[in-house]
Amino acid sequence: MWGCGGLSRAARALVAPRGRSSGAGPPGRRLWAAAGDHYGQAFQRGPGGFSENYRWKMQLTSNSTRFVCLTEMKSSISAMNRLYGTSHTTVDSKEMKKFQLLAHRWWDEQGEYSTLHSLNGIRVPFIRDTLLNMSSDHQLGSPLSGVKILDVGCGGGLLSEPLGRLGASVTGIDPLEDNIRTAEQHKSFDPVLAKRIQYKPCSLEDIVEEATETFDVIVASEVVEHVADLETFIKYCYQVLKPEGSLFITTINKTQLSYILGIVVAERIMGIVPEGTHDWEKFISPEELECLLDSNGFLVKTVNGMSYNPLSGSWSWTESTSINYAVHAVKSRVKEQSSSREPPSETDKEEHLAEASASTTV
């Protein structure tokens, strides 16, 4: 792979495994960490360590071979940095695999997504009424006419369609092409929806640049517990929302009760949702979510608890947020102002103090 045999052990550690690592994380990350440790130890040895050893070995090769080795080393290091560096994606490949197998089952109201079908009974009115209360300008029969909504993680379009029927212009995005294919097929049955809804097989980060401050509303219903990086997800939501735009989230609290009822009972005992759908470690409490939203330019307006009755198969609002809950937040201008404003310099502080002292003396 490297094109020469004169590399030091430290350089070969980048591509050659050094046995099993006791550290946590994917094998690739452990390999990179092991190589980094090797480099660190070599540099710490000082004279006679990595630099001299590497220079001595390179002298044994021809100039052309040396050039090839250095070029390939830089290329390989760059590739590994891209692969194992800090990721800014919101898509979790493991989560995608879970939903890939069920992409054709979205519109089976008695199937694996029956709870999401029934959830429309409260989440659609929640979105509709909240938006209507924020504006008096709406049409009878099409109350959300003129409102541009982004449905993130739209799946088969279970929420996009009822929002479209309320008159909204909906863009549904999902990283799984099979989900989008199902959504497109179902939308085609209604000519009205075909005009109001468009679907894109992509993730949120894929449309950030082209859709900056484009949408009045973002809906992320039963999505945030599946993303790879929640804070990055929220930052992207902030970027594509118009000023004072609304963000609606429904998700699951991270409590012992949510683990027992949401995973053990719902998945493993009753089979209300497919086993393995949720990862309790990805659940987030309303307090943590509100903190994340607040620190990223949002003002939380509403937090409502939701309860599911497996006997009746219906959802209702409740005061308790111990299991499921819904959040409505509004994009504020505070983040934009604070980020564009540079901190005062020492000179500015001194001038300000001098002015204050002079005014007090007078």
Backbone hydrogen bonds, N-H to C=O, Kabsch-Sander energy under -0.5 kcal/mol:
donor,donor_aa,acceptor,acceptor_aa,energy
12,R,8,S,-2.2
13,A,9,R,-1.5
14,L,11,A,-1.4
15,V,12,R,-1.3
16,A,12,R,-2.4
18,R,19,G,-0.5
30,R,26,P,-2.0
31,L,27,P,-2.4
32,W,28,G,-2.1
33,A,29,R,-2.5
34,A,30,R,-2.5
35,A,31,L,-2.2
36,G,32,W,-2.3
37,D,33,A,-2.6
38,H,34,A,-2.1
39,Y,35,A,-2.2
40,G,36,G,-2.7
41,Q,37,D,-2.8
42,A,38,H,-2.0
43,F,39,Y,-2.4
44,Q,40,G,-2.0
45,R,41,Q,-0.9
46,G,43,F,-1.3
49,G,46,G,-2.5
50,F,42,A,-1.4
53,N,49,G,-2.3
54,Y,50,F,-3.0
55,R,51,S,-2.3
56,W,52,E,-2.6
57,K,53,N,-1.9
58,M,54,Y,-2.4
59,Q,55,R,-1.5
60,L,57,K,-1.2
61,T,58,M,-1.4
66,R,62,S,-2.3
67,F,63,N,-2.0
68,V,64,S,-2.0
69,C,65,T,-2.6
70,L,66,R,-2.4
71,T,67,F,-2.3
72,E,68,V,-2.6
73,M,69,C,-2.5
74,K,70,L,-2.4
75,S,71,T,-2.2
76,S,72,E,-2.6
77,I,73,M,-2.7
78,S,74,K,-2.4
79,A,75,S,-2.1
80,M,76,S,-2.3
81,N,77,I,-2.2
82,R,78,S,-2.0
83,L,79,A,-1.9
84,Y,80,M,-3.0
85,G,81,N,-1.4
93,S,91,V,-0.6
96,M,92,D,-1.9
97,K,93,S,-1.7
98,K,94,K,-1.2
99,F,95,E,-1.5
100,Q,96,M,-1.6
101,L,97,K,-0.9
102,L,99,F,-0.7
103,A,100,Q,-1.1
105,R,102,L,-2.1
106,W,103,A,-0.6
108,D,105,R,-1.6
109,E,107,W,-1.0
111,G,108,D,-1.8
114,S,111,G,-1.6
117,H,113,Y,-1.8
118,S,114,S,-2.2
119,L,115,T,-1.5
120,N,116,L,-0.9
120,N,117,H,-0.8
121,G,118,S,-1.6
122,I,119,L,-1.8
123,R,119,L,-2.6
124,V,120,N,-1.3
126,F,122,I,-1.7
127,I,123,R,-2.1
128,R,124,V,-2.7
129,D,125,P,-3.0
130,T,126,F,-1.6
131,L,127,I,-2.1
132,L,128,R,-2.3
133,N,129,D,-2.1
134,M,130,T,-0.8
135,S,131,L,-0.6
135,S,132,L,-0.8
138,H,136,S,-1.1
139,Q,142,S,-0.8
142,S,139,Q,-0.8
144,L,166,L,-2.8
145,S,142,S,-2.1
146,G,167,G,-0.7
147,V,144,L,-2.1
148,K,146,G,-0.5
149,I,147,V,-0.7
149,I,169,S,-2.7
150,L,217,V,-2.5
151,D,149,I,-0.6
151,D,171,T,-2.7
152,V,150,L,-0.9
152,V,219,V,-2.3
153,G,173,I,-1.5
154,C,151,D,-0.7
154,C,173,I,-2.2
157,G,154,C,-2.3
158,L,154,C,-0.6
161,E,157,G,-2.0
163,L,159,L,-1.5
164,G,160,S,-2.1
165,R,161,E,-2.2
166,L,162,P,-0.9
167,G,164,G,-1.7
168,A,163,L,-1.7
169,S,147,V,-2.7
170,V,168,A,-0.8
170,V,196,R,-2.2
171,T,149,I,-2.8
172,G,170,V,-0.5
172,G,198,Q,-2.6
173,I,151,D,-2.3
173,I,171,T,-0.5
174,D,200,K,-1.7
177,E,175,P,-0.7
180,I,176,L,-1.7
181,R,177,E,-2.5
182,T,178,D,-2.0
183,A,179,N,-2.5
184,E,180,I,-2.8
185,Q,181,R,-2.0
186,H,182,T,-2.2
187,K,183,A,-2.3
188,S,184,E,-1.6
189,F,186,H,-1.2
190,D,187,K,-2.0
194,A,190,D,-1.9
195,K,191,P,-0.8
195,K,192,V,-0.8
196,R,192,V,-1.2
197,I,193,L,-2.4
198,Q,170,V,-2.3
200,K,172,G,-2.5
202,C,200,K,-1.8
206,D,203,S,-0.7
207,I,203,S,-0.5
207,I,204,L,-1.3
211,A,207,I,-1.6
212,T,209,E,-0.6
213,E,239,Q,-2.5
214,T,211,A,-1.3
214,T,240,V,-1.6
215,F,240,V,-2.4
216,D,148,K,-1.7
217,V,148,K,-2.0
218,I,246,S,-2.5
219,V,150,L,-2.9
220,A,248,F,-3.0
222,E,220,A,-0.6
222,E,250,T,-2.5
223,V,220,A,-0.6
223,V,250,T,-0.6
226,H,223,V,-2.6
227,V,223,V,-0.5
227,V,224,V,-0.5
228,A,90,T,-2.5
233,F,229,D,-2.0
234,I,230,L,-2.3
235,K,231,E,-2.2
236,Y,232,T,-2.2
237,C,233,F,-2.0
238,Y,234,I,-2.2
239,Q,235,K,-1.7
240,V,236,Y,-1.8
241,L,237,C,-1.2
242,K,215,F,-2.9
244,E,331,K,-1.2
245,G,242,K,-2.3
246,S,216,D,-2.3
247,L,329,A,-3.2
248,F,218,I,-2.9
249,I,327,V,-2.5
250,T,220,A,-1.3
251,T,325,Y,-2.3
253,N,323,I,-3.9
255,T,253,N,-1.1
259,Y,255,T,-1.6
260,I,256,Q,-2.3
261,L,257,L,-2.9
262,G,257,L,-0.5
262,G,258,S,-1.6
263,I,259,Y,-1.3
264,V,259,Y,-2.2
265,V,260,I,-2.7
266,A,261,L,-1.9
267,E,263,I,-1.2
268,R,263,I,-1.7
269,I,264,V,-1.2
269,I,265,V,-0.6
270,M,265,V,-3.6
271,G,265,V,-0.6
272,I,266,A,-2.2
273,V,266,A,-1.3
277,T,274,P,-1.7
280,W,278,H,-0.5
282,K,279,D,-2.2
283,F,280,W,-1.4
284,I,252,I,-1.6
289,L,285,S,-2.5
290,E,286,P,-2.6
291,C,287,E,-2.0
292,L,288,E,-2.3
293,L,289,L,-2.6
294,D,290,E,-2.7
295,S,291,C,-2.2
296,N,292,L,-0.6
296,N,293,L,-0.9
297,G,294,D,-1.2
298,F,293,L,-2.5
299,L,330,V,-2.7
300,V,298,F,-0.5
301,K,328,H,-2.9
302,T,328,H,-1.9
304,N,326,A,-2.5
305,G,318,T,-1.2
306,M,324,N,-2.7
307,S,316,S,-2.8
309,N,314,S,-2.8
313,G,309,N,-2.3
314,S,309,N,-1.0
316,S,307,S,-2.0
318,T,305,G,-2.6
324,N,306,M,-0.9
325,Y,251,T,-2.0
326,A,304,N,-3.1
327,V,249,I,-3.2
328,H,302,T,-2.3
329,A,247,L,-2.5
330,V,299,L,-2.4
331,K,245,G,-2.8
332,S,297,G,-2.7
337,Q,333,R,-2.1
338,S,334,V,-2.6
339,S,335,K,-2.3
340,S,336,E,-1.5
341,R,337,Q,-0.9
342,E,340,S,-0.6
349,K,345,S,-2.1
350,E,346,E,-2.3
351,E,347,T,-2.6
352,H,348,D,-2.4
353,L,349,K,-2.3
354,A,350,E,-2.4
355,E,351,E,-2.3
356,A,352,H,-2.2
357,S,353,L,-2.4
358,A,354,A,-2.4
359,S,355,E,-2.3
360,T,356,A,-1.7
361,T,357,S,-2.0
362,V,358,A,-2.2
